[in-house]
Amino acid sequence: MPAETATEATRPLGRLSPLKLAAVPTFAGMLKYVGPGIVWAGLAQGSGELIWWPYLTAKYGAAFIGLLIPAALMQYWVNVEIARYTIMTGETALTGFSRVGKWYVSAIWVGVFLENIWFGAYASAGGGALAELTGFPYGWTVRGQSLFWAYLTIGIYLVALFMGRVVYLIVERLTMAVVVITMVGIAFAVFQRPVLDVAGEFFGVLLTPGYHKPANWDPADLSTVLTAIVFAGAGGFGQLFLSYWMRDKGVGMSAYIGRITSPLRTAPEAISATGYAFEDNEANRKNYGKFMRYLKLESGLGVGLNLVTTVIMCWLAWALLMPQGIVPEGWEIAVVQSAFFEVSWGAIGKVLFLIVAAAFLCDAWLQSTDGFARMQADFIYANVKRARRYHFRTLYYGFVVVFTLLTTITLPLAQPGDLLIIRGVIAFLAMGLFCPGLIYLNYVLVPRAFPSWTKPHPLTRIIMVAITATYISIGLWYIFVRLSG
């Protein structure tokens, strides 16, 4: 808890209990709060970057590359609005949606569940990389080896979630390690003659916004294109994870909210079901302004890391996969890109890439499990008063177990690519569902309880409305195309 304490005064906001009044905590410097954006980037690197954008590049060349930068930048503005609410109130965006209306947050809650019974696909795709790397268990099929490693990595990460003193810190440290391994690995891969030779050609296409229908277009890839667009970042309800990681980092008014700690290693911290507001004074205005400047830099860091990674992966696919007609698919969807490193460094390069791929994908399972367990616990805690008889972390770990069981059941049902496409389509539709809620929450509801200087800039509001309209329009178009055949 910060030195500033909350008072008994309250401020009504929407349908939940009023917000308590407190001073905006003193901003402790940029380095104190760095982390949530990097964790978000680590999650984002799990599918679009490693699988779908290289897949589209290898199969269709220049057709869709021009969509990459706009798709990634759209997520910057969404991230800012998600975290804005958390910095202002200490609550998560999902709790904010509960203030909008129970019917609305219930629709999101159902969507969260439907989207994420499939995220075991990250582990199975990462398991495919580890199977190729080790060839173990010997004599098993590729599918069997992939599932073996998927289940093993799930078990290892599950132990980490239970044993870390503060759950968020475990997720952050593991993610940062994976991001460093990934960035170093792919940076080395770029310095190969075949890759450098096509730099002008590739970046010329990348920096030309737009797309065209390729001559070899397969209508079955429509869902893949949609998945790639939404996974030019975390995508879908996974976008809302940033709110939870910001809260556990103690950014803004989140400093008054407790963190999830290990039930095996430390006592629980008090976690409030509702958050805080602040009064109109110069000290609050000054500290709030500093937190908002931090938010823009942190969101830019996350989106920037993710975009750089995706661009490099597409560049490698353009140079090394497309000329040979190699397209990632099936149980080895994360394996064929080993050509990225193998071209220059032979077997050692292939091993290096497979390690990077496994880190990419298995780490995404950890972040997804953590994030969606938080979302489920958050929904129950905010909307079901009886649930508050239990500590928030009890609900959290209960849902960690539930999602682990669900993902282990869905893992063998289909190839990882099929599962990721199912999740990707739902994720795209999710953006059209919760972005209007963010607009109403931050631009209509919140200003009623906060000083006028907290209102977003008019240009920010215009951009966010345009992005939301884009997600909704493409989602409706996709549904129409699917229904009409």
Residue, then its C-alpha position, 0 to 999 in steps of 0.5 A: m500500500p502507498a503512503e497515501t491512504a483512502t478515506e471513507a468518502t465515496r464516488p458512485l460509478g455505474r451499477l457496482s459499489p461506489l469507488k472510495l476516494a484516495a490520493v493518486p500515488t506518487f509516481a515512482g519513475m518509469l523503471k519502477y513500472v516497466g513490465p506489463g507491456i513486455v509481458w503483453a508482447g510476450l503473449a502476442q508473440g505466441s501465434g501471429e508472429l511465429i505462425w500466421w504471419p509467416y504462413l501468409t507470407a510464405k504462401y501468398g507473398a506480398a498479398f497481405i504484408g501491407l496489412l501488418i503495420p496497420a493491424a499492429l498499430m490499432q492495438y496500441w490505442v486499444n491497450v491505452e484505453i484498457a490500461r487507462y481505466t485501471i490506472m484511474t480506478g485500480e479496477t480491471a477493465l472487466t470490472g469496469f464492464s460490470r459497472v456498465g451492465k450485468w448483461y454486457v459483462s456476462a456476454i463478455w464472460v461467456g466469450v472469454f470461456l469460449e475463446n480460451i478452451w482452445f489455448g492449449a494449442y500454444a503448448s501443442a505447437g511448442g511441443g512440436a518444436l521440442a519433439e523435433l528438437t529431441g526426437f523423444p519419446y523415441g518411436w512415437t509419432v510426431r503427434g504423440q511426441s508433440l502432445f508429450w512435450a505439450y503436457l510436460t511443459i504445461g506441468i512445469y509452468l503450472v508448478a511455477l504458478f503455484m510456487g512463485r511468491v507473487v504470481y505476476l512477478i513469476v509471469e513477468r520474469l519468465t516472459m522477459a527471459v523468453v523475449v530476450i531469447t527470442m529477440v536475440g535469436i531472430a536478430f542473428a537470423v537476419f544476418q544471412r545473405p539470402v535474407l539481406d538480399v531481399a531487404g529492399e523488396f520486402f520492406g517496399v511491400l511492408l511499407t505499402p498499406g493495403y492488400h490484394k487477392p492472390a492468384n493462388w488464394d484458398p478460401a479456406d484461409l479467410s479465417t487465417v487472415l482474420t486470425a493474423i490481423v487480430f494476432a498482430g498483438a495479443g488479440g481478443f479477450g487476451q488484450l484485456f490481460l494488460s489490465y490485470w498485469m498493470r494492476d499487479k504492477g501497482v500502476g496508478m490507483s492499482a497501488y491500493i489493490g493487493r496482488i495474487t500470491s502463492p498459497l504454498r509460500t506466503a499469506p494472501e494480500a487483501i484484494s478489494a472487489t471495487g476500486y478508487a477515485f480521486e479529487d480535483n487538486e494539483a497533486n493528483r493532476k500532476n501524478y496522474g499526468k505522469f502515469m499517463r505518460y508512462l502508459k503511452l510509453e509502456s504500450g508503445l514498448g509492447v506494441g513496438l516489440n511485437l511489431v519488430t518481431t513479426v516483421i522480422m519473422c515475415w522477412l525471414a519467411w519471405a527470404l527462406l520459405m517462400p522461394q521454396g514453397i514451404v508453408p507451415e502446417g499440421w503438427e509441425i506448424a512451428v517446425v518448418q521455420s527452422a529453415f530461418f536459422e538452418v540456412s546459415w548455421g546448419a544443424i546448430g541453427k535449427v536447434l537454436f530456432l526450435i528452442v526459440a519456437a518452444a519458448f515463444l509458444c509454451d510461454a504463451w500458454l503460461q500467460s493465457t492461463d494466468g490471464f484467463a484465470r484472473m478474468q474468470a475470478d474477477f468476474i465472479y468476485a465483482n458480480v457474485k457477493r457470496a463468492r467474496r467469502y473466498h479470497f480472490r486468490t482461491l478463485y484464481y487458482g481454482f480457475v487455473v486448475v479448471f483451464t489446465l484441465l480444459t486445455t489438456i482435454t482439447l489438446p488432442l482434438a485437432q492439430p494446433g493450427d486448427l485450434l489456433i484458428i478457432r481461437g483467432v476467429i473468436a478473438f477477432l469477434a471479441m474485439g468488436l464486442f468489448c471495444p464499444g464497452l471501452i468507449y462508453l466506459n472511458y468516454v461517457l461513464v468515467p468522466r461523471a466521477f472524475p475531474s475534467w482533466t482526465k478526459p482523453h484528447p478528442l483526437t484519441r477518441i476519434i481514433m478509438v471510435a474508428i478502430t472499433a468501427t473497423y473491428i465491427s465492420i470486418g467481423l460482420w463482413y466475415i459472418f456474412v461471408r461464412l453464412s452466405g458461402 
